[in-house]
Amino acid sequence: MTTRYCPPGLQPESRSGSKTASTGLSFRRNISTSSSLCQSSSSSSSSSPSSPPQLTHTDPETGKASMVSVTDKAPSHRTALAVSSIWLPGLAFDLLKRNAHKKGDVLTVAQIAGIQAAKQTSNLIPLCHPLLLTHVSVKLKLVEDEEESPVQSGAGNEGTFGGLKGGRVEIESRVACKGNTGVEMEALTGATVAALTVFDMCKAVGKDMVIGEIKVMEKTGGKSGVYRHQQEPSKRQSHGI
């Protein structure tokens, strides 16, 4: 038979005409149920997966969000590296290279914004634990496109600018602490806000920027040990998508 894993507190129901018609199932919230497995009626045989994965921030009895207790975890040295990128069209990237944007030094402001954001993660992400960070590093690197950008729109879509190469800002955010839980969220927040800050600093000359490729590349410490993302930095795509 075919088994499907359902998040705690969700039950299948038929829903004709939906985009999920191939399965015939959609899900609705049911707080009174704690079933974690949904079985299709395609077979009468019975089997169940062993120890299905659970969301740690979700109460298995009610389906409600909850903060994970890390009280009994032993403190350890933890680090995380997250990356993001933002692609800019020709005019915006040219001004960035020459540090000529009206708002000032884009890269320095974005770097400081990323560091500040990492330290404020628990205020932004509701169920993150406040951590005493021992180090935050945000680095930004300009990478120019190999080919010239097509004609670019100017501020307010007025005027055109040809012959300029676009490019991207590659951002790395490293965070460390000695604590009871990991710092992946802090690293991700730093990388993300740095990219958003670049957008804010450059949007006056065009909003055709693309933010993407936000992910944890590496983490160390804790019970799960070392994790490294499978994609190598050299294989990152030019527009971060």
C-alpha positions as a printed Julia matrix, in Angstrom:
241×3 Matrix{Float64}:
   0.0    0.0     0.0
   0.94   3.63   -0.27
   1.47   5.64    2.93
   1.72   9.38    3.26
   3.2   11.29    6.15
   0.92  14.01    7.46
   2.08  16.76    9.82
   0.59  16.46   13.33
  -2.86  18.03   13.56
  -3.69  17.68    9.84
  -6.17  15.28    8.28
  -6.72  14.49    4.61
  -9.94  15.41    2.9
 -11.1   15.06   -0.68
 -11.09  18.22   -2.73
 -12.41  17.92   -6.26
 -11.12  20.25   -8.92
  -8.0   21.21   -6.98
  -4.46  21.25   -8.34
  -3.75  18.17   -6.25
  -6.31  16.09   -8.1
  -3.7   13.44   -8.84
  -3.63  12.52   -5.15
  -7.22  13.41   -4.36
  -6.07  14.82   -1.02
  -5.73  18.23    0.53
  -5.21  19.04    4.19
  -7.23  20.84    6.83
  -6.3   21.75   10.4
  -7.82  19.56   13.1
  -6.48  20.4    16.56
  -8.33  17.51   18.2
  -6.36  14.88   16.27
  -2.74  13.85   16.84
  -2.47  11.27   14.07
   0.87  11.48   12.27
   0.2    8.99    9.47
  -2.42   9.14    6.72
  -3.07   6.01    4.69
  -4.55   6.03    1.2
  -7.28   3.56    0.33
  -5.42   2.23   -2.72
  -4.5   -0.99   -0.89
  -5.84  -3.01    1.99
  -2.43  -4.16    3.25
  -0.99  -2.41    6.33
   2.48  -1.08    7.08
   3.82   1.99    8.88
   7.09   3.9     8.62
   9.37   3.75   11.63
   9.98   6.96   13.54
   8.72   9.52   11.0
  10.5   12.9    11.25
   8.89  15.46   13.51
   8.99  19.25   13.45
  10.69  20.29   16.68
   8.82  23.6    16.89
   5.41  21.92   16.58
   3.61  20.33   19.54
   2.83  16.73   18.44
  -0.39  16.68   20.5
  -1.99  19.96   19.4
  -0.12  21.05   16.28
   0.58  24.41   17.9
   3.94  26.14   17.6
   6.18  25.98   20.66
   9.7   27.01   21.63
  12.11  24.11   21.92
  13.7   23.63   25.34
  17.5   23.47   25.16
  17.94  23.49   28.94
  19.46  20.02   29.11
  21.76  20.46   26.13
  25.46  20.75   26.88
  27.03  24.02   25.68
  29.48  23.62   22.8
  31.35  25.8    20.35
  29.06  26.34   17.38
  29.64  28.04   14.05
  27.65  28.59   10.88
  28.35  30.0     7.43
  25.47  31.27    5.29
  25.57  32.88    1.88
  23.32  35.07   -0.22
  23.69  37.03   -3.42
  22.07  39.94   -5.22
  22.39  40.58   -8.93
  22.37  44.17  -10.2
  21.84  45.42  -13.77
  24.54  47.38  -15.6
  23.98  50.92  -14.35
  23.46  49.97  -10.7
  26.47  47.66  -10.73
  28.66  50.28  -12.42
  27.77  52.86   -9.76
  28.42  50.27   -7.06
  31.89  49.53   -8.42
  32.71  53.24   -8.43
  31.11  53.81   -5.01
  28.98  56.5    -6.66
  25.48  55.75   -5.36
  23.73  58.75   -3.86
  23.11  57.0    -0.54
  26.83  56.46   -0.02
  29.06  53.44    0.6
  26.73  50.57   -0.24
  28.99  47.7     0.77
  29.97  49.14    4.16
  26.37  49.91    5.08
  25.27  46.43    3.98
  28.07  44.84    6.01
  27.08  46.68    9.18
  23.4   45.91    8.57
  24.19  42.19    8.28
  26.15  42.18   11.54
  23.39  44.07   13.35
  20.74  41.73   11.96
  22.57  38.6    13.11
  22.6   39.97   16.65
  18.85  40.68   16.47
  17.74  37.31   15.08
  15.73  36.24   18.12
  13.73  39.47   17.87
  12.89  38.8    14.23
  12.28  35.03   14.21
   9.71  34.28   16.94
  10.92  30.89   18.19
  14.69  31.46   17.94
  16.62  31.44   21.21
  18.51  34.58   22.23
  22.2   33.73   21.99
  25.38  35.38   23.23
  27.3   35.53   19.95
  31.06  35.53   20.2
  31.75  36.52   16.59
  29.91  37.83   13.53
  31.59  38.43   10.18
  29.87  39.64    7.01
  31.89  39.85    3.78
  30.73  41.18    0.41
  32.43  40.56   -2.94
  31.66  42.03   -6.37
  31.54  39.6    -9.3
  31.06  41.15  -12.75
  29.08  39.37  -15.48
  31.07  38.05  -18.41
  28.71  39.6   -20.96
  27.36  43.12  -21.25
  23.86  43.72  -19.93
  21.11  44.58  -22.41
  19.87  48.16  -22.41
  19.18  49.12  -18.81
  16.38  51.24  -17.42
  17.34  54.38  -15.57
  15.8   55.85  -12.42
  12.04  55.84  -12.71
  12.44  53.94  -16.0
  13.56  57.12  -17.69
  16.37  56.97  -20.22
  18.5   54.02  -21.29
  22.07  52.97  -20.61
  23.77  50.4   -22.82
  27.2   48.83  -22.86
  27.49  48.31  -19.11
  28.08  44.95  -17.49
  25.81  43.86  -14.7
  27.06  41.77  -11.83
  26.31  40.38   -8.42
  27.31  40.95   -4.84
  28.2   37.66   -3.15
  27.67  37.76    0.6
  29.1   35.49    3.28
  27.92  35.63    6.87
  29.87  33.74    9.57
  28.6   33.48   13.13
  30.01  31.75   16.22
  28.96  31.23   19.8
  29.4   28.88   22.73
  25.9   27.81   23.6
  23.15  25.22   23.79
  21.82  25.62   20.24
  23.12  26.37   16.77
  23.67  29.69   15.02
  22.4   28.81   11.54
  19.52  31.26   11.8
  21.83  34.06   12.86
  24.09  33.44    9.87
  21.11  33.29    7.5
  19.64  36.5     8.91
  22.92  38.34    8.5
  23.31  37.23    4.88
  19.7   38.05    4.03
  19.59  41.52    5.56
  22.9   42.43    3.93
  21.36  41.61    0.53
  18.21  43.57    1.36
  20.35  46.54    2.32
  22.14  46.46   -1.04
  18.72  46.55   -2.71
  17.63  49.51   -0.6
  20.84  51.43   -1.28
  20.66  50.86   -5.06
  16.93  50.91   -5.87
  16.94  54.59   -6.88
  18.64  53.73  -10.19
  16.6   50.64  -11.0
  14.65  47.91   -9.25
  15.54  45.07  -11.62
  17.76  43.46   -8.99
  17.47  39.78   -8.07
  18.07  38.43   -4.57
  18.67  34.72   -4.31
  20.76  31.75   -3.24
  20.28  32.2     0.5
  21.43  29.04    2.24
  23.56  27.55    5.0
  26.85  26.35    3.53
  28.33  24.9     6.71
  27.71  24.46   10.4
  29.71  22.88   13.21
  29.11  21.93   16.83
  26.23  20.37   18.68
  24.92  16.82   18.66
  24.65  16.61   14.87
  28.26  17.69   14.35
  29.49  19.05   11.03
  27.19  19.81    8.11
  28.29  21.04    4.68
  26.04  21.98    1.79
  26.45  19.77   -1.27
  26.78  22.66   -3.72
  30.31  24.01   -4.07
  30.78  27.81   -4.09
  32.32  27.57   -7.58
  29.0   26.24   -8.92
  26.92  29.2    -7.78
  24.85  30.67  -10.6
  25.44  34.23  -11.71
  22.0   35.56  -10.78
  21.74  33.59   -7.56
  18.68  31.66   -8.64
